[in-house]
Amino acid sequence: MATASEIRAQIAEAQRRLEHEQRKSSELQAELAAANERQQLRRQLDELNKLIESQKDKNNWTRTQRLWTDADEWGDHLPTEKVQPQRKRHATGTCQSSSGEIESTCNNGVTTGSYVWKIHGMSWLEHALEQNEETYLCSDQYCDVGPEAFDFVYHPKRELVDAPVPAPGEGVFAASLALRVHNDVGSAFRYKVFVKHSDGHFVLWGAGEGNHARGDASEMVFGPDVQEDSGPAQGIFGLSHKQLLESKWVTDDTLTVKFELELREDCAIAGAAPSKVHVGPSTIISEFLSLFEEGKWSDVTFIVKGEPMKAHLQVLCARSEVFARQFHSGMMESASKEVVINDCEQKVFKAFLQFLYSDDFSHIETMLTQNAGAKADSLSDSSGNSASSRTQTRTSLLQDVLFVSHRYEISRLSLWCEKQLCEQFNADEVCSVLCQAHLCESKQLEVVCLKYIKENMDKVATTLE
């Protein structure tokens, strides 16, 4: 049994702990009050941002009215009739003949744009719309093409979709997937709508190009199945929302669509320029690539799993600080100008060098397309031990490119690989990709992998058994 002195000591210790917890409680209350204040300020900021967007819409409409008024197509003082200027003809005393060539250009002022819209959580869409008291989903930002601003909408019930500026007494529009114009300044435009299949390819939906000439675009809705009644519209490839969820057009509960737009601004037709001098496109990239492909004047050699690859010191050092340090800091390579690489596939390293010479991702894409599904060479670890060969997927090849771009600090290529990997790994690959993301400090890729594992734990756990 404890003595009185021991009990008094325990009481004193308990008293100290109580005072500590009380002080901590006061600190936490102060932190909570500060957090509540920050939350209140964020809501005030949200309200101000909403007012800003609303004012932008009003300003866009006022700007459109002003443009139409300047063109005498709107306003309180429209002309009763337009007077066409008369061209004067000068008589001549003799008959003369002449010949020549005249050119007019109608595609001046043409701008193109391509936007991909991904709708995640398609199976939750109707519930989410009901909770937010909405009937259809709108893309959360405008997509600019030239002076026009577009947005996209998806209606799961294929019913009424509002035009940005509904015209009094005009018809109504029903659609499943459509686009709208919010800053109509009289441009003519064409559009195509594509839907992504589960095999990764975009497939054209509808008969082909949709067209709109000019004027009143903001009073309309555009899309392959838009109809001027209350609906329901035909639906994407004739499918209802429920059928779409069960189809090959929705992958991992995500619908991916692409809008390709061509727009001609309201400008005069251009005549041919008097000069016939044609200035060709830049050739510097192709010329740099020819230096690499042909090995002209090379001064560095990479030995990649026994295969020599010629390169140029100045190009490598200009593109990578790692190469600059490797060849100018007294290391063995600075004297031999030869680098042995055994932990990277030949085709991957060649595509990497092609990117260094061109800054063009198409060389990486070509390598991925040609080699996905092929057997990898026997791999060697850093100690030179041989590992068994494996079948390469696009994901594993991207991991290899991410590895080499991270090693040589080519940040643009690393970020591109990270973006590609965020969009395409599966349950069999996610653990390997997560490890790679950690090693290569690809923070966003780590977040995406962890989120995928959390949401698909049963699938991932099965692959680990």
Wavefront OBJ file of the C-alpha trace (Angstrom):
o trace
v 0.000 0.000 0.000
v 1.306 3.486 -0.863
v 2.376 5.749 1.958
v 0.879 9.169 2.593
v 3.964 10.854 1.132
v 3.704 8.821 -2.079
v 0.019 9.628 -2.422
v 0.729 13.368 -1.888
v 3.389 13.132 -4.619
v 0.886 11.459 -6.947
v -1.657 14.187 -6.190
v 0.925 16.872 -6.994
v 1.803 15.161 -10.295
v -1.876 14.825 -11.208
v -2.368 18.511 -10.405
v 0.512 19.434 -12.760
v -0.983 17.289 -15.551
v -4.375 18.925 -15.035
v -2.877 22.404 -15.282
v -1.008 21.369 -18.436
v -4.195 20.058 -20.049
v -6.080 23.221 -19.032
v -3.409 25.397 -20.659
v -3.559 23.165 -23.744
v -7.346 23.517 -23.815
v -7.019 27.307 -23.864
v -4.547 27.130 -26.726
v -6.793 24.786 -28.694
v -9.791 27.064 -28.139
v -7.788 29.980 -29.524
v -6.734 27.898 -32.533
v -10.366 26.843 -33.104
v -11.492 30.477 -32.999
v -8.813 31.362 -35.569
v -9.885 28.446 -37.785
v -13.525 29.586 -37.621
v -12.445 33.089 -38.590
v -10.506 31.735 -41.583
v -13.527 29.640 -42.592
v -15.777 32.704 -42.403
v -13.343 34.685 -44.562
v -13.226 31.872 -47.142
v -17.019 31.964 -47.429
v -16.887 35.743 -47.916
v -14.311 35.184 -50.650
v -16.546 32.544 -52.269
v -19.440 35.004 -52.364
v -17.232 37.686 -53.914
v -16.001 35.235 -56.567
v -19.618 34.344 -57.406
v -20.436 38.039 -57.782
v -17.369 38.453 -60.023
v -18.483 35.599 -62.318
v -22.019 36.990 -62.434
v -20.710 40.434 -63.334
v -18.485 38.892 -66.032
v -21.568 37.308 -67.641
v -23.389 40.645 -67.545
v -20.375 42.429 -69.024
v -20.080 39.840 -71.805
v -23.734 40.383 -72.718
v -23.325 44.175 -72.629
v -20.188 43.877 -74.782
v -22.123 41.774 -77.297
v -24.924 44.362 -77.399
v -22.360 47.092 -77.996
v -20.779 45.180 -80.905
v -24.190 44.528 -82.457
v -25.131 48.203 -81.983
v -21.934 49.322 -83.743
v -22.814 46.939 -86.597
v -26.384 48.391 -86.748
v -27.853 45.002 -85.836
v -29.115 46.066 -82.400
v -30.155 49.254 -80.640
v -32.841 51.887 -80.415
v -32.007 53.652 -83.678
v -31.679 50.952 -86.325
v -31.664 52.175 -89.954
v -34.832 51.556 -91.959
v -32.753 50.355 -94.918
v -29.078 50.023 -95.719
v -27.726 52.108 -98.604
v -25.321 50.142 -100.768
v -22.419 52.216 -102.135
v -22.340 52.454 -105.937
v -19.107 51.586 -107.692
v -18.137 54.110 -110.379
v -17.168 52.852 -113.795
v -14.916 54.940 -116.019
v -15.523 54.791 -119.769
v -12.532 54.344 -122.052
v -12.162 55.259 -125.666
v -10.520 52.001 -126.762
v -11.107 48.289 -126.292
v -8.399 46.672 -124.200
v -7.760 43.145 -122.975
v -6.015 42.119 -119.788
v -5.323 39.001 -117.774
v -3.974 38.104 -114.362
v -4.624 36.190 -111.173
v -6.562 37.405 -108.157
v -6.679 35.629 -104.805
v -9.047 36.032 -101.888
v -8.635 34.316 -98.531
v -11.694 33.304 -96.529
v -9.954 31.361 -93.772
v -8.187 34.366 -92.294
v -9.176 34.963 -88.686
v -9.731 31.229 -88.111
v -8.836 29.854 -84.671
v -9.018 26.225 -83.574
v -9.414 24.709 -80.133
v -9.686 21.242 -78.632
v -10.987 20.593 -75.109
v -11.411 17.313 -73.217
v -14.128 17.177 -70.534
v -13.993 14.344 -67.989
v -17.070 13.674 -65.852
v -15.963 11.564 -62.885
v -18.424 9.666 -60.694
v -21.058 9.250 -63.419
v -23.054 6.813 -61.270
v -23.426 9.579 -58.635
v -24.350 12.328 -61.096
v -28.145 12.239 -60.695
v -27.866 12.187 -56.889
v -25.378 15.074 -56.933
v -27.617 17.162 -59.213
v -30.637 16.511 -57.004
v -28.717 17.511 -53.868
v -27.618 20.761 -55.561
v -31.118 21.401 -56.983
v -29.803 21.262 -60.539
v -31.136 19.346 -63.542
v -27.951 19.149 -65.635
v -24.186 19.424 -65.211
v -22.125 22.316 -66.603
v -18.343 22.373 -67.092
v -16.874 24.468 -64.292
v -14.965 26.908 -66.512
v -15.243 28.575 -69.894
v -13.160 27.316 -72.830
v -11.888 30.161 -75.002
v -11.504 29.854 -78.773
v -10.610 33.190 -80.319
v -12.934 35.863 -78.898
v -15.695 33.373 -78.025
v -16.207 31.587 -74.701
v -17.803 28.111 -74.711
v -18.994 25.789 -71.981
v -20.281 22.188 -72.062
v -23.351 20.589 -70.493
v -24.543 17.039 -69.833
v -28.197 16.241 -69.006
v -28.725 12.679 -67.683
v -32.464 12.828 -68.493
v -31.846 14.344 -71.967
v -34.345 17.114 -71.289
v -34.344 20.940 -71.237
v -31.012 22.801 -71.376
v -30.996 26.602 -70.993
v -29.351 28.834 -73.572
v -26.905 31.375 -72.055
v -29.165 34.242 -73.154
v -32.686 32.832 -73.610
v -34.607 34.785 -76.249
v -38.163 35.766 -75.190
v -40.770 33.705 -76.974
v -38.191 31.508 -78.721
v -38.059 27.719 -78.727
v -36.653 25.464 -76.034
v -33.788 22.999 -76.403
v -33.383 19.426 -75.176
v -30.035 17.596 -75.291
v -27.897 15.023 -73.561
v -24.403 16.418 -74.306
v -24.066 19.891 -75.800
v -22.030 23.084 -75.974
v -23.051 26.714 -75.501
v -21.623 30.110 -76.516
v -21.382 32.753 -73.764
v -19.637 35.653 -75.477
v -21.308 35.807 -78.878
v -19.529 38.448 -81.004
v -20.806 37.327 -84.387
v -18.244 34.646 -85.173
v -18.958 31.620 -87.349
v -17.887 28.287 -85.930
v -17.813 24.523 -86.556
v -17.651 21.775 -83.973
v -17.172 18.028 -83.640
v -17.956 15.920 -80.583
v -15.964 12.768 -79.739
v -16.565 10.214 -76.958
v -13.753 8.100 -75.504
v -14.200 4.313 -75.779
v -12.880 1.916 -73.139
v -10.094 0.947 -75.568
v -8.696 4.478 -75.246
v -9.762 5.820 -78.661
v -12.025 8.829 -79.232
v -14.972 8.068 -81.526
v -16.880 10.758 -83.452
v -20.483 11.121 -82.267
v -22.977 12.413 -84.772
v -22.958 12.835 -88.524
v -19.830 14.996 -88.561
v -19.283 18.720 -88.237
v -21.914 20.971 -86.755
v -21.974 24.529 -88.110
v -23.262 27.899 -87.021
v -23.023 30.936 -89.257
v -23.222 34.009 -87.014
v -25.380 35.961 -84.609
v -27.785 34.738 -81.879
v -25.474 31.810 -80.928
v -25.858 32.708 -77.257
v -29.614 32.137 -77.647
v -29.065 28.529 -78.752
v -27.629 25.177 -77.657
v -25.465 23.027 -79.972
v -24.827 19.293 -80.175
v -25.500 16.146 -82.210
v -28.797 15.369 -80.487
v -30.061 18.892 -79.710
v -33.734 19.268 -80.577
v -36.105 22.219 -80.257
v -38.657 20.706 -77.868
v -38.825 19.496 -74.288
v -37.237 16.115 -75.085
v -36.114 13.628 -74.256
v -33.282 13.913 -76.777
v -31.785 10.888 -78.509
v -28.836 10.526 -76.098
v -25.154 9.765 -76.666
v -25.088 7.103 -79.386
v -28.820 6.648 -78.712
v -28.244 5.539 -75.098
v -30.085 6.612 -71.977
v -28.031 7.627 -68.938
v -28.523 4.190 -67.360
v -27.505 2.412 -70.555
v -24.494 4.727 -70.897
v -23.286 3.769 -67.403
v -23.284 0.096 -68.428
v -21.624 0.718 -71.797
v -18.018 0.849 -73.010
v -18.213 4.656 -73.113
v -17.941 4.950 -69.321
v -14.656 3.653 -67.871
v -13.906 3.627 -64.132
v -17.168 5.542 -63.639
v -15.814 8.348 -65.870
v -17.228 9.710 -69.133
v -14.560 11.422 -71.277
v -15.604 13.597 -74.221
v -13.659 15.867 -76.560
v -14.907 18.970 -78.368
v -12.992 20.152 -81.437
v -13.858 23.706 -82.456
v -12.996 25.897 -85.435
v -13.987 29.549 -85.307
v -13.772 32.390 -87.813
v -13.904 35.861 -86.355
v -16.187 38.479 -87.866
v -13.592 40.062 -90.173
v -13.252 41.017 -93.819
v -12.153 38.535 -96.484
v -8.451 39.031 -97.090
v -7.004 39.630 -100.516
v -3.729 38.067 -101.543
v -0.631 39.789 -100.265
v 1.287 41.543 -103.067
v 4.475 39.697 -102.180
v 4.868 36.141 -103.507
v 7.805 35.385 -101.200
v 7.109 32.268 -99.190
v 8.828 31.886 -95.836
v 8.992 28.237 -94.896
v 8.556 26.731 -91.446
v 11.377 26.486 -88.934
v 13.827 23.628 -89.569
v 15.996 23.950 -86.482
v 14.421 20.950 -84.701
v 14.820 18.616 -87.677
v 18.406 19.803 -88.128
v 19.228 19.188 -84.471
v 17.649 15.738 -84.693
v 19.718 14.917 -87.762
v 22.844 15.694 -85.734
v 21.786 13.031 -83.247
v 20.438 10.473 -85.727
v 23.495 10.659 -88.013
v 26.076 11.206 -85.245
v 27.680 14.150 -87.067
v 30.449 15.886 -85.085
v 29.505 13.961 -81.933
v 31.894 14.125 -78.988
v 30.143 11.937 -76.354
v 29.206 8.244 -76.467
v 26.632 6.478 -74.307
v 27.021 2.687 -74.049
v 23.446 1.607 -73.281
v 23.411 -2.123 -72.524
v 26.243 -2.596 -74.990
v 24.821 -0.400 -77.766
v 26.728 2.853 -78.504
v 24.736 6.063 -78.956
v 26.514 9.204 -80.153
v 25.602 12.613 -78.740
v 26.879 16.179 -78.444
v 28.300 17.581 -75.244
v 27.015 21.137 -75.741
v 23.435 19.994 -76.309
v 23.468 17.670 -73.283
v 24.919 20.307 -70.960
v 22.511 22.975 -72.193
v 19.539 20.683 -71.493
v 20.606 19.085 -68.198
v 22.515 20.381 -65.176
v 23.295 16.754 -64.318
v 25.126 16.259 -67.615
v 26.913 19.588 -67.124
v 28.205 18.467 -63.717
v 29.049 14.978 -64.992
v 31.222 16.233 -67.857
v 32.803 19.311 -66.206
v 33.549 18.375 -62.611
v 36.566 16.102 -62.923
v 34.563 12.864 -62.964
v 35.751 9.935 -65.057
v 33.293 10.814 -67.858
v 34.805 14.303 -68.233
v 37.993 12.695 -69.516
v 36.719 9.622 -71.357
v 33.565 11.273 -72.793
v 31.961 7.841 -72.502
v 29.057 6.915 -70.206
v 28.030 3.309 -69.516
v 24.337 2.779 -68.729
v 23.015 -0.665 -67.777
v 19.775 0.184 -65.960
v 17.772 1.657 -68.837
v 16.305 0.088 -71.990
v 18.008 1.126 -75.231
v 14.771 2.226 -76.863
v 13.806 4.290 -73.794
v 17.168 6.070 -73.619
v 17.140 6.755 -77.363
v 13.663 8.333 -77.113
v 14.923 10.326 -74.131
v 17.848 11.693 -76.164
v 15.511 12.495 -79.076
v 13.419 14.555 -76.656
v 16.530 16.406 -75.457
v 17.340 17.391 -79.046
v 13.784 18.373 -80.023
v 11.737 19.085 -76.856
v 8.988 17.138 -78.659
v 6.910 14.523 -76.822
v 6.003 12.777 -80.098
v 9.250 10.764 -79.951
v 8.242 9.408 -76.540
v 4.725 8.666 -77.803
v 6.118 6.798 -80.820
v 8.357 4.673 -78.613
v 5.429 3.870 -76.293
v 3.165 2.909 -79.202
v 5.745 0.710 -80.914
v 6.946 -1.135 -77.806
v 3.944 -1.533 -75.484
v 3.267 -5.259 -75.255
v 6.761 -6.287 -76.369
v 9.193 -8.261 -74.229
v 11.748 -6.141 -72.404
v 15.422 -6.937 -72.659
v 16.974 -8.729 -69.708
v 17.088 -6.080 -67.034
v 20.119 -5.420 -64.880
v 20.088 -3.807 -61.503
v 22.663 -1.273 -60.327
v 25.060 -4.056 -59.332
v 24.930 -5.630 -62.776
v 22.845 -8.673 -61.769
v 20.499 -9.858 -64.496
v 16.768 -10.038 -63.795
v 14.116 -11.926 -65.695
v 12.496 -10.339 -68.747
v 8.981 -8.997 -68.576
v 6.213 -7.895 -70.915
v 6.210 -4.127 -71.131
v 3.014 -2.127 -70.882
v 2.585 1.537 -71.685
v 2.596 2.155 -67.945
v 5.890 0.332 -67.331
v 7.532 2.145 -70.253
v 6.325 5.477 -68.893
v 7.830 4.526 -65.536
v 11.157 3.923 -67.291
v 10.987 7.329 -68.990
v 10.048 8.972 -65.676
v 13.058 7.285 -64.058
v 15.597 8.527 -66.595
v 14.085 12.050 -66.835
v 14.185 12.332 -63.034
v 17.798 11.116 -62.938
v 18.897 13.829 -65.374
v 16.517 16.491 -63.973
v 14.504 17.075 -67.157
v 11.518 18.501 -65.310
v 9.237 19.075 -68.320
v 9.507 15.436 -69.392
v 9.119 14.237 -65.780
v 5.908 16.237 -65.382
v 4.576 14.945 -68.705
v 5.230 11.331 -67.603
v 3.589 12.045 -64.246
v 0.506 13.447 -65.991
v 0.282 10.426 -68.311
v 0.661 7.947 -65.435
v -2.018 9.726 -63.391
v -4.526 8.873 -66.121
v -3.899 5.246 -66.995
v -2.551 2.767 -64.409
v -4.724 -0.130 -63.160
v -4.992 -2.271 -60.039
v -2.140 -4.531 -61.149
v 0.204 -1.586 -61.654
v -0.737 0.927 -58.944
v 1.687 -0.342 -56.267
v 4.637 -0.256 -58.669
v 3.619 3.220 -59.873
v 3.273 4.439 -56.265
v 6.817 3.273 -55.449
v 8.117 4.957 -58.606
v 6.282 8.179 -57.723
v 7.883 8.213 -54.282
v 11.390 7.596 -55.639
v 10.990 10.263 -58.342
v 9.331 12.817 -56.006
v 6.175 12.932 -58.138
v 3.851 14.235 -55.449
v 0.649 14.485 -57.500
v 1.120 10.952 -58.806
v 1.519 9.717 -55.218
v -1.775 11.390 -54.280
v -3.592 9.835 -57.265
v -2.193 6.356 -56.501
v -3.134 6.501 -52.817
v -6.632 7.711 -53.697
v -7.018 4.860 -56.209
v -5.835 2.277 -53.652
v -8.249 3.636 -51.060
v -11.195 3.510 -53.470
v -10.268 0.110 -54.986
v -8.778 -1.714 -52.016
v -10.470 -5.022 -52.862
v -9.012 -5.088 -56.399
v -5.537 -4.020 -55.273
v -5.469 -6.547 -52.407
v -6.339 -9.344 -54.857
v -3.300 -8.518 -57.019
v -1.031 -8.768 -53.968
v -2.140 -12.266 -52.966
l 1 2 3 4 5 6 7 8 9 10 11 12 13 14 15 16 17 18 19 20 21 22 23 24 25 26 27 28 29 30 31 32 33 34 35 36 37 38 39 40 41 42 43 44 45 46 47 48 49 50 51 52 53 54 55 56 57 58 59 60 61 62 63 64 65 66 67 68 69 70 71 72 73 74 75 76 77 78 79 80 81 82 83 84 85 86 87 88 89 90 91 92 93 94 95 96 97 98 99 100 101 102 103 104 105 106 107 108 109 110 111 112 113 114 115 116 117 118 119 120 121 122 123 124 125 126 127 128 129 130 131 132 133 134 135 136 137 138 139 140 141 142 143 144 145 146 147 148 149 150 151 152 153 154 155 156 157 158 159 160 161 162 163 164 165 166 167 168 169 170 171 172 173 174 175 176 177 178 179 180 181 182 183 184 185 186 187 188 189 190 191 192 193 194 195 196 197 198 199 200 201 202 203 204 205 206 207 208 209 210 211 212 213 214 215 216 217 218 219 220 221 222 223 224 225 226 227 228 229 230 231 232 233 234 235 236 237 238 239 240 241 242 243 244 245 246 247 248 249 250 251 252 253 254 255 256 257 258 259 260 261 262 263 264 265 266 267 268 269 270 271 272 273 274 275 276 277 278 279 280 281 282 283 284 285 286 287 288 289 290 291 292 293 294 295 296 297 298 299 300 301 302 303 304 305 306 307 308 309 310 311 312 313 314 315 316 317 318 319 320 321 322 323 324 325 326 327 328 329 330 331 332 333 334 335 336 337 338 339 340 341 342 343 344 345 346 347 348 349 350 351 352 353 354 355 356 357 358 359 360 361 362 363 364 365 366 367 368 369 370 371 372 373 374 375 376 377 378 379 380 381 382 383 384 385 386 387 388 389 390 391 392 393 394 395 396 397 398 399 400 401 402 403 404 405 406 407 408 409 410 411 412 413 414 415 416 417 418 419 420 421 422 423 424 425 426 427 428 429 430 431 432 433 434 435 436 437 438 439 440 441 442 443 444 445 446 447 448 449 450 451 452 453 454 455 456 457 458 459 460 461 462 463 464 465
